Amino acid sequence: MMQPLHIICLLLAFVRENDMADYHINIFYRKEDGGYIADIPDLEFCSAFGLSPEQALAEVELAKKAWLEAARDAGKPIPPPRYRPVIYQVSR
């Protein structure tokens, strides 16, 4: 049985015509919601829900596109991709 907050971290690169950025996407199962949540930490409030990890990922891709379009339309800055989970960070 899955834990209430079973985290599946995926490092995904999204290269689009208008935004050449690689944003990290977290996907985790939330028992209380009965499904998966996907979020992009670098894009404030950019998240989505799905009944499967694949569906959550597809939905957050749409949310990302809408987030970036809304920021551009409003003349707001688009943050560079910065977030990387600790498991990907190298100790110095």
C-alpha positions in Angstrom: 0.0 0.0 0.0 1.2 3.5 -0.9 2.1 6.0 1.9 0.0 9.1 2.2 2.7 11.2 0.7 4.7 8.9 -1.4 7.0 11.2 -3.4 8.1 10.4 -6.9 10.7 12.9 -8.0 11.2 13.2 -11.7 13.8 15.4 -13.4 12.3 16.3 -16.7 13.6 18.6 -19.3 11.1 20.6 -21.3 12.4 22.4 -24.3 9.8 24.6 -26.0 10.0 27.1 -28.8 9.4 30.1 -26.5 10.9 28.9 -23.3 14.2 27.1 -23.4 14.0 26.1 -19.7 14.4 22.9 -17.8 12.1 22.9 -14.8 12.1 20.2 -12.2 8.7 18.6 -11.6 7.7 16.8 -8.4 5.0 14.2 -8.6 3.6 12.7 -5.4 0.6 10.7 -4.3 -1.7 12.3 -1.8 -4.1 9.8 -0.1 -6.3 12.7 1.1 -6.9 13.7 -2.5 -7.1 10.2 -3.9 -4.6 11.0 -6.6 -1.3 12.5 -7.7 -0.1 16.1 -7.4 2.5 17.5 -9.8 4.2 20.8 -9.1 7.0 22.9 -10.5 8.8 24.5 -7.5 10.3 27.3 -9.6 6.9 28.5 -10.8 5.0 29.7 -7.8 1.5 28.0 -7.5 2.1 25.9 -10.7 0.6 22.5 -9.9 -1.9 20.0 -11.1 -3.9 16.9 -10.1 -4.2 13.5 -11.9 -5.5 10.1 -11.0 -2.2 8.6 -12.3 1.4 10.0 -12.3 1.2 10.3 -16.1 -2.1 12.2 -16.0 -0.7 14.6 -13.3 2.4 15.2 -15.5 0.3 15.9 -18.6 -1.9 18.3 -16.6 1.1 20.2 -15.1 2.6 20.6 -18.5 -0.6 22.4 -19.5 -0.4 24.4 -16.3 3.2 25.3 -17.0 2.3 26.6 -20.5 -0.5 28.7 -19.1 1.7 30.0 -16.2 4.4 31.1 -18.6 1.9 32.6 -21.1 0.2 34.6 -18.3 3.5 35.8 -16.9 4.6 37.0 -20.4 1.2 38.7 -21.0 1.4 40.5 -17.7 5.0 41.5 -18.3 6.2 39.6 -15.2 9.6 38.0 -15.1 10.0 34.3 -15.8 12.2 32.7 -13.2 15.1 30.6 -14.4 15.1 27.0 -13.4 16.9 26.7 -10.1 15.3 24.0 -8.0 17.1 20.7 -7.8 16.4 18.1 -5.2 19.1 17.3 -2.7 19.7 13.9 -4.3 21.0 15.8 -7.5 23.2 18.2 -5.7 26.9 17.5 -5.4 28.7 18.1 -2.2 31.8 20.4 -2.4 
